[in-house]
Each structure stands twice: as C-alpha cells, then as structure tokens.
Amino acid sequence: MTYRVVQFSTGNVGQHSLRALINHPDLKLVGVHATSPAKVGCDAAELCGLSTPTGVVATDDLEALVALGADCVVYTSRAEARPMDTLHHLTRFLESGTNVVSSSLVWLIYPPHADAWLVDPLQQACERGGTTMYVNGIDPGFSGDLLPLAALSLTEHAETITVQEICDYATYPDAEFTGVSFGFGQPPTHQPPLFIPGVLASIWGGTVRMLADRLGVQLDEIREHVEPWVTDEPIDCTMMRVEPGQVAAIRFAVEGIVGGERRIAMEHVNRLGPTAAPHWPFPPDGRPGVHRVVVTGRPGVEINTHVGLGVDHNRAGVIATAARVVNAIPAVCRHTPGLVSTVDLPVDLLPPLGPLSPE
C-alpha cells in the first residue's frame, strides 16, 4: 500500500525526513509546509538537496495542506517554543482525517505522562478524525524506550536501568537552539531554559515513567540532577567559541526513585570537544557519541548504539530522528485512533525490577 504524506517544516530534522519521504517506495509526497518566504514556492527536492524535481512545491498555507486529505503528516517543526501554534496545526490535521508522526512536542513521547492541556485537545481531535498520533525520535525516543525494552527482554531480573547519551556536540551547527538550551558558552551561574526546574522531567520523565509502568513499579518520585563543567582554555568548534570561565560541557539526569534508591535514569553527558570534562564518561572505542542502555541484574546487559557510521555523528543523530518517525508511518496509519507511544507498537517481554534475590 502507498501512503500519501505531507512534510511539515524543512529545518534540521525536516530536510532529512523530506528526503526520506521522496525516496521511499511506499510513500508518496503530496505536500510540503515551509515558513520561510525564501522556501515557499521551491520544489521539495531543492529543499532537501536532491536534484530531480518532484513537482511538489512548498507552501505556507496550512488549510491547503489539510485539504489534501493525506494519510499522514510528518511534523518536525521546532514546536516546544510555540506549543499553541503547534496544537492548532496538529488538531487541524488530526480532526480532518490525517494521521500524525512527529519529532516535535517531545512531552508526548509517552502520552500517559503528558499534561492535560496538551493531551486533551489532541486526543479529542483524534476521536473526531478517527486518526492516530505518534511522537518519537532518537533522544528522547528510541534511546529511552525501544533500546531499554530490548535490553530488559534479555534479563531474568533487573536491579537498575540507566539510559545514557554521551556525545560530543562540537560539530553540531545549532548554537541558536541547542547551545542556548544547554547553556554552552555561558557562565555556570546562568540558568538555561532546559534546566529550569521541572523542564528536564517534562521531557525525559515520560520514558522513566513508561519503563516503570511496563515493569509494574510505583515510583516514589522523579528527581533532576544538573552539573555544568567550565573550561579554563578557549574552545573553538562548529557549535560556537567558548571562552575561559564558560560552560563547555554539561551532565544531567532524570531519575526514577523507588524505595529511596535510583532504579531508572535517563542521563546526558554532552561536551564541546574531547578536552571538555575529561573526567566524565566517554563513548567506547574512541567514538564521538553513543546512545547506551545499561541494565544491572541477572544477567547485566549493556547495549551501545552508534549512529555515526559513515557520516558525522551529530548529523547522523538528526537523520536518525527523522527516520524514526518516517519509518513509523505505516504502523501509525493502521493503528486504532488516539495518542500512541512505542509500547503500543512492539511486543516485549520484561523482567521484574528491584533488588536481586539470592541465587
């Protein structure tokens, strides 16, 4: 079956999902949304670096795209900074009969954890349109849901689950969003948007709660931990220039606490260059980045995922984010209406969680 698809936005992630849609034999691109006047009217191929025109040109007319009656829209706009506009876009597609796969609104990675102001209008739009919406990516997303579920299926009994992104962001050309969000190039006393209390838990707490729910565990609380690292030497990289006394690495975690102990955690160690935070963990085998899950238990399991084979690891992460949602289109289009997560799609076998019993 061929699915008719609209691409919404052509930025960091959208250009890659657009290319994937054009090249996919079972997907037919029928529309493209662009906000920039410079992109409106351009052929979709031009917007993602392909040479053969598609005949599909970008528009900023939301209602024209809704009227196409596509099977699915791939929504990759940077929605967290303008959630109400995004809600309007998504509800229009969903209530009109167009399913949604998205790397945006990452609070919806696990919908049961998300707030009612976000869930309720989207769920109601799904019911009106008989449609389904799925949000995912690589992190948050794959690294915190599918990867730990795979590791847990190999374990007789789990004690702890730790998911990590350990990645050098130096080659990532996104100072305006990622750099600002993480506080790179700022004094350590500066509080970037990502580390306002409650924000980390709203983004990564969903996957912590998802794992707890799947394992039948009641969390006592979710805790946040943030630790900046300040350079004493200037650092020049693609991301930005960092002066002495400014933050060049950050380590943070969202932790699920059971019985006073950390049982489930989503951790990040992100640095600008290999000299930053030399005492913090590095990826294995000299690689610049890894998405890893470590399960302690019987037996302990560690899975290391590298998405930088043959391409810069930061660019690969963006490609993987796009691929994660594009590849979900057929399953989402076939699913019963509503907001879904990864646990609604695969079949998994999971162990108990808690202290090991004696042999």
C-alpha positions in Angstrom: 0.0 0.0 0.0 1.2 3.5 -0.8 0.6 6.2 1.8 0.1 9.9 0.8 2.2 12.1 3.1 2.7 15.8 3.9 6.0 17.1 5.3 5.6 19.9 7.7 8.8 22.0 8.1 12.1 21.7 6.4 14.6 22.6 9.1 17.3 20.4 10.8 15.1 17.3 11.0 12.6 18.2 8.3 15.1 18.2 5.4 16.1 14.7 6.3 12.5 13.4 6.7 11.6 15.1 3.4 14.4 13.3 1.6 13.3 10.0 3.2 9.7 10.5 2.0 10.8 11.3 -1.5 13.0 8.2 -1.7 10.6 5.8 0.0 8.9 3.4 -2.5 5.7 3.0 -0.3 5.3 6.7 0.5 4.1 9.5 -1.9 4.9 13.1 -1.0 1.8 15.3 -1.8 2.6 18.4 0.2 5.3 20.4 2.0 5.0 23.2 4.5 7.6 25.9 4.9 7.6 29.1 7.0 10.4 31.0 5.4 9.4 33.1 2.4 12.6 32.0 0.7 11.4 28.4 0.7 7.8 28.9 -0.2 7.4 28.0 -3.9 10.5 25.9 -4.0 10.3 22.3 -5.2 10.6 19.7 -2.4 13.7 18.2 -3.9 15.6 21.5 -3.8 14.7 21.9 -0.1 16.5 18.6 0.8 19.4 18.6 -1.6 18.0 16.2 -4.3 18.5 17.0 -8.0 15.3 15.6 -9.6 12.3 17.8 -9.1 9.2 16.2 -7.5 6.6 18.7 -8.8 5.6 19.3 -5.1 6.3 22.9 -4.1 6.4 24.3 -0.6 3.5 26.4 0.8 2.8 28.2 4.0 -0.9 27.6 3.6 -2.0 25.3 6.4 -5.6 24.8 5.1 -4.4 23.9 1.6 -2.3 21.1 3.1 -5.1 19.9 5.3 -7.4 19.9 2.3 -5.1 17.4 0.5 -6.6 14.7 2.7 -3.2 13.0 3.1 -2.9 9.7 5.0 -0.2 11.2 7.3 1.7 14.3 8.1 5.4 14.2 9.2 5.5 17.1 11.7 9.1 18.2 12.5 8.7 21.9 13.3 10.5 23.1 16.5 7.3 23.1 18.4 8.4 23.4 22.0 9.0 27.2 21.6 5.5 27.7 20.2 3.3 24.9 21.5 -0.1 26.6 21.0 0.6 27.2 17.3 1.6 23.6 17.0 -1.5 22.4 18.8 -3.6 24.3 16.2 -1.7 22.8 13.3 -1.9 19.2 14.6 -5.5 19.3 15.7 -6.4 20.6 12.2 -4.7 17.6 10.6 -6.0 15.0 13.1 -9.6 16.1 13.0 -9.6 16.2 9.2 -8.5 12.6 9.0 -4.8 12.9 8.6 -2.6 10.9 11.0 0.5 12.4 12.5 4.0 11.2 13.2 6.2 13.8 14.8 9.6 14.6 16.4 8.0 17.7 18.0 6.3 18.1 21.3 8.6 15.6 22.9 6.4 15.7 26.1 4.2 13.2 24.1 6.9 10.5 23.8 4.7 8.8 26.5 1.3 10.3 26.4 0.1 9.0 29.8 2.7 11.2 31.4 1.9 14.4 29.5 -0.2 17.2 30.8 -3.9 17.5 30.1 -3.6 20.9 28.3 -1.6 19.0 25.6 -3.2 15.6 25.6 -6.9 16.5 25.8 -7.2 18.6 22.6 -5.1 16.2 20.6 -7.0 13.1 21.9 -10.3 14.8 21.0 -9.0 15.7 17.5 -8.0 12.0 17.1 -11.5 10.9 18.1 -13.2 13.4 15.7 -11.0 12.4 12.8 -10.5 8.7 13.5 -6.7 9.3 13.5 -3.6 8.4 15.4 -0.6 10.4 16.5 2.9 9.2 17.4 5.8 11.2 18.7 9.4 9.9 18.8 13.0 10.5 17.8 16.4 9.2 18.9 16.7 11.0 22.3 14.2 11.4 23.7 12.7 8.5 21.9 14.5 5.4 20.8 17.2 5.5 23.4 14.7 5.6 26.3 12.0 3.3 25.0 12.9 0.7 22.4 16.6 0.3 23.5 15.9 -0.4 27.2 13.0 -2.6 26.3 15.3 -4.7 24.1 17.9 -4.9 26.9 15.2 -5.8 29.5 13.9 -8.7 27.4 17.3 -10.4 27.9 17.3 -10.1 31.7 15.9 -12.5 34.2 15.8 -9.9 36.9 16.7 -6.2 36.7 18.1 -4.0 39.5 18.7 -0.7 37.7 18.2 0.7 34.3 20.4 3.6 33.1 20.0 5.2 29.6 22.8 7.5 28.5 23.5 9.8 25.7 27.3 10.6 25.8 28.0 12.8 22.8 30.4 15.5 21.6 28.3 18.3 20.2 31.2 20.3 18.9 30.4 19.6 15.2 26.6 20.4 15.7 25.9 23.7 14.0 23.0 24.7 16.3 24.2 27.3 18.7 20.8 29.2 18.5 18.7 26.4 19.9 20.9 23.5 21.3 23.6 25.8 22.5 21.2 28.2 24.2 19.2 25.3 25.7 22.2 23.6 27.2 23.9 26.8 28.4 27.0 26.3 26.4 29.2 29.5 26.3 27.5 30.9 29.4 28.8 31.3 32.9 27.9 28.4 35.2 25.6 30.7 37.2 23.4 31.2 34.2 20.2 29.1 34.1 19.4 28.0 30.5 15.8 27.1 29.5 16.4 23.3 29.7 17.5 23.4 33.4 14.6 25.4 34.8 13.2 23.1 37.5 10.7 20.7 36.0 11.7 21.0 32.4 14.0 18.0 32.3 11.4 15.9 33.9 8.8 17.0 31.5 11.0 15.9 28.6 12.7 12.7 29.8 10.4 11.8 32.7 8.0 10.3 30.2 10.3 7.4 29.4 11.2 6.9 33.0 7.5 6.6 33.8 7.0 4.4 30.8 9.6 1.9 31.9 8.2 1.9 35.5 4.7 1.3 34.1 5.8 -1.6 31.9 7.6 -3.1 34.8 4.7 -2.6 37.2 6.8 -0.4 39.6 5.4 2.6 41.5 7.8 5.5 41.5 8.2 7.4 44.8 9.4 10.5 42.8 11.3 11.8 39.8 14.5 13.8 40.5 16.5 16.1 38.3 20.3 16.5 38.5 22.4 19.1 36.6 26.2 19.6 36.7 28.0 22.1 34.4 31.7 22.0 33.5 33.6 25.2 32.9 36.6 25.4 30.6 39.9 27.2 31.6 41.0 27.3 28.0 39.2 28.8 24.9 37.4 26.2 22.8 36.7 26.9 19.1 34.3 24.5 17.4 31.4 24.4 14.9 28.8 24.9 17.6 30.5 28.1 18.9 33.5 29.7 20.6 33.7 29.1 24.4 35.8 31.5 26.4 37.6 30.5 29.7 35.1 30.5 32.6 32.2 29.5 30.4 30.3 26.2 30.2 31.7 23.7 27.7 30.1 20.5 29.0 27.0 19.5 30.8 25.9 16.4 32.6 22.3 15.9 33.7 19.9 13.1 34.7 16.3 12.4 35.3 16.0 9.7 37.9 13.1 7.4 38.9 13.3 6.7 42.7 11.9 3.5 44.2 12.3 2.8 47.9 14.7 5.7 48.2 17.0 4.3 45.5 17.6 5.3 41.9 16.2 2.5 39.8 15.6 4.1 36.4 17.6 7.0 35.0 17.9 9.0 31.7 21.4 10.6 31.6 23.2 13.0 29.3 26.9 13.8 29.1 27.4 16.4 26.4 30.6 18.3 25.7 32.1 20.6 23.1 35.3 18.8 22.1 37.3 15.9 23.5 39.2 18.1 26.0 36.0 19.2 27.8 35.1 17.4 31.1 37.9 14.8 30.7 36.8 13.0 34.0 33.3 12.3 32.8 32.4 9.2 30.8 33.3 8.9 27.1 31.9 6.7 24.4 33.6 3.4 23.9 36.3 2.7 21.3 37.2 6.3 20.8 33.9 7.1 19.2 32.4 10.7 19.4 28.9 9.6 20.5 26.9 6.8 21.9 23.3 6.0 23.0 23.6 3.4 25.6 21.5 1.4 28.0 23.0 -0.4 31.0 20.8 -2.9 32.9 22.3 -4.2 36.2 20.8 -7.5 37.2 20.9 -11.2 36.3 22.5 -11.0 33.8 23.5 -7.5 33.4 23.1 -6.2 29.9 24.8 -3.3 28.1 23.8 -2.1 24.6 25.8 0.6 22.8 24.2 2.3 19.8 26.3 4.4 17.4 24.6 6.3 14.6 27.7 8.0 13.2 28.9 5.3 10.8 29.9 6.9 7.5 28.7 10.4 8.5 29.3 12.9 11.2 27.7 11.6 14.4 25.7 14.8 15.1 24.3 14.9 11.5 23.6 11.1 11.9 21.6 11.8 15.0 19.3 14.2 13.2 18.9 11.7 10.3 18.0 9.0 12.8 15.4 11.3 14.5 13.8 11.8 11.1 14.0 8.1 10.2 12.4 7.1 13.5 9.1 8.8 12.7 9.1 8.3 8.9 9.5 4.5 9.4 6.5 4.5 11.8 4.1 5.9 9.2 2.6 2.5 8.0 2.1 1.3 11.6 0.6 4.5 12.8 -1.8 4.7 9.8 -3.0 1.2 10.6 -3.4 1.8 14.3 -6.6 2.4 16.2 -7.3 6.1 16.8 -5.6 8.0 19.6 -2.3 9.1 21.0 0.2 6.2 21.0 3.8 5.5 22.1 6.4 2.9 21.2 4.9 0.5 23.8 1.7 0.4 21.8 3.5 -0.9 18.7 6.1 -3.6 19.6 5.7 -6.9 21.6 8.1 -7.0 24.5 9.0 -9.5 27.3 10.0 -7.8 30.5 11.5 -8.9 33.9 10.7 -7.8 37.4 12.5 -4.7 38.8 14.1 -4.5 42.2 16.9 -5.9 44.4 18.2 -9.3 43.3 17.2 -12.3 45.3 19.9 -14.8 46.3 20.9 -17.5 43.8 
